[in-house]
Amino acid sequence: MEAAPNYLLIWAIYLLASAGFFWIYWKVTAFKRQIWLSYSLRALMLALVLTPWYANTQGDVYAPALMVVTLDAITLGLDTIARALAPLLISLIAAEILATIAWLVHRNKKKRVKTEA
């Protein structure tokens, strides 16, 4: 792969920018009463932004699945978006399950601390 340095640089910039936006998103979604909603929104955003998929059908180069879905829809038509939409939806479902498990663990710890005090 001839463009490997550019490929890694672009991913590094994308991940750094994603971390910056996610930090702001974390602050915006810090709900005090609706903890599950905070967990859920954060997990969905992480899955949406960080799920990789093949940039084209013949290549071995990854790109963010959200970008692949968007560009496939624009350039190739809506019938081609299933290629990257399937793994994106699977990662969104997995993120929601993990967020719910994390919320349940957090809630149980909170209840245990209240009963011990």
RODO-2510 file (C-alpha; in nm, 4 decimals, decimal comma):
residues 117
     n   res          X          Y          Z
     1     m     0,0000     0,0000     0,0000
     2     e     0,1718     0,3115    -0,1253
     3     a    -0,0384     0,5649     0,0657
     4     a     0,0202     0,4071     0,4102
     5     p     0,1725     0,7194     0,5716
     6     n    -0,1173     0,9357     0,4527
     7     y    -0,3672     0,6675     0,5545
     8     l    -0,2322     0,6507     0,9091
     9     l    -0,2094     1,0292     0,9326
    10     i    -0,5702     1,0720     0,8197
    11     w    -0,6885     0,8133     1,0744
    12     a    -0,4858     0,9849     1,3471
    13     i    -0,6422     1,3219     1,2622
    14     y    -0,9897     1,1656     1,2499
    15     l    -0,9447     0,9961     1,5884
    16     l    -0,8035     1,3106     1,7470
    17     a    -1,0912     1,5210     1,6154
    18     s    -1,3385     1,2546     1,7276
    19     a    -1,1894     1,2589     2,0777
    20     g    -1,2262     1,6369     2,0924
    21     f    -1,5874     1,6302     1,9794
    22     f    -1,6652     1,3364     2,2065
    23     w    -1,5251     1,5251     2,5060
    24     i    -1,7706     1,8067     2,4344
    25     y    -2,0487     1,5529     2,3713
    26     w    -1,9687     1,3860     2,7054
    27     k    -2,0197     1,7180     2,8857
    28     v    -2,3453     1,7891     2,7004
    29     t    -2,4898     1,4439     2,7772
    30     a    -2,4026     1,4457     3,1490
    31     f    -2,7590     1,4131     3,2760
    32     k    -2,7930     1,3868     3,6544
    33     r    -3,1347     1,2206     3,6700
    34     q    -3,1365     1,0143     3,3527
    35     i    -2,8143     0,8188     3,3838
    36     w    -2,9219     0,5466     3,1408
    37     l    -2,9867     0,8072     2,8717
    38     s    -2,6356     0,9442     2,9211
    39     y    -2,4827     0,5983     2,8892
    40     s    -2,6975     0,5172     2,5882
    41     l    -2,6285     0,8364     2,3928
    42     r    -2,2552     0,8162     2,4583
    43     a    -2,2334     0,4527     2,3527
    44     l    -2,4324     0,5159     2,0353
    45     m    -2,2118     0,8114     1,9442
    46     l    -1,8939     0,6096     1,9987
    47     a    -2,0238     0,3235     1,7858
    48     l    -2,1447     0,5573     1,5136
    49     v    -1,8176     0,7467     1,4896
    50     l    -1,5632     0,4697     1,5490
    51     t    -1,6985     0,1684     1,3572
    52     p    -1,4603     0,0956     1,0683
    53     w    -1,5481    -0,0720     0,7393
    54     y    -1,3860    -0,1307     0,4027
    55     a    -1,3686     0,1875     0,1987
    56     n    -1,4354     0,0020    -0,1262
    57     t    -1,5390    -0,3482    -0,2238
    58     q    -1,1996    -0,4614    -0,3580
    59     g    -0,9669    -0,2858    -0,1141
    60     d    -0,8226    -0,3582     0,2260
    61     v    -0,8346     0,0036     0,3408
    62     y    -1,0689     0,0911     0,6263
    63     a    -1,2721     0,4073     0,6690
    64     p    -1,5382     0,5063     0,9228
    65     a    -1,8526     0,3089     0,8367
    66     l    -2,0679     0,6202     0,8665
    67     m    -1,8599     0,7883     0,5959
    68     v    -1,8681     0,4767     0,3777
    69     v    -2,2492     0,4602     0,4045
    70     t    -2,2836     0,8298     0,3249
    71     l    -2,0457     0,8285     0,0293
    72     d    -2,1889     0,5041    -0,1119
    73     a    -2,5369     0,6560    -0,0968
    74     i    -2,4210     0,9727    -0,2708
    75     t    -2,2014     0,8187    -0,5400
    76     l    -2,3403     0,4688    -0,6012
    77     g    -2,7022     0,4999    -0,4952
    78     l    -2,9120     0,3937    -0,2006
    79     d    -2,9152     0,0272    -0,2999
    80     t    -2,5417    -0,0053    -0,2159
    81     i    -2,5469     0,1241     0,1411
    82     a    -2,6200    -0,2198     0,2902
    83     r    -2,2519    -0,3059     0,2480
    84     a    -2,1458    -0,0784     0,5349
    85     l    -2,4813    -0,0275     0,7033
    86     a    -2,4996    -0,3861     0,8332
    87     p    -2,1817    -0,3690     1,0460
    88     l    -2,2745    -0,0182     1,1587
    89     l    -2,6152    -0,1352     1,2811
    90     i    -2,4587    -0,4357     1,4553
    91     s    -2,2134    -0,2099     1,6370
    92     l    -2,4970     0,0262     1,7370
    93     i    -2,6956    -0,2643     1,8827
    94     a    -2,3879    -0,3954     2,0650
    95     a    -2,3164    -0,0475     2,2013
    96     e    -2,6712    -0,0174     2,3314
    97     i    -2,6481    -0,3561     2,5025
    98     l    -2,3144    -0,2652     2,6619
    99     a    -2,4473     0,0735     2,7739
   100     t    -2,7454    -0,0925     2,9385
   101     i    -2,5202    -0,3446     3,1152
   102     a    -2,2915    -0,0627     3,2344
   103     w    -2,5940     0,1298     3,3616
   104     l    -2,7256    -0,1744     3,5488
   105     v    -2,3861    -0,2295     3,7120
   106     h    -2,3666     0,1394     3,8058
   107     r    -2,7202     0,1331     3,9467
   108     n    -2,6562    -0,1814     4,1509
   109     k    -2,3354    -0,0359     4,2954
   110     k    -2,5218     0,2820     4,3877
   111     k    -2,7984     0,0834     4,5609
   112     r    -2,5410    -0,1297     4,7462
   113     v    -2,3608     0,1806     4,8746
   114     k    -2,6914     0,3317     4,9956
   115     t    -2,7888     0,0163     5,1854
   116     e    -2,4452    -0,0134     5,3516
   117     a    -2,4485     0,3455     5,4762
***
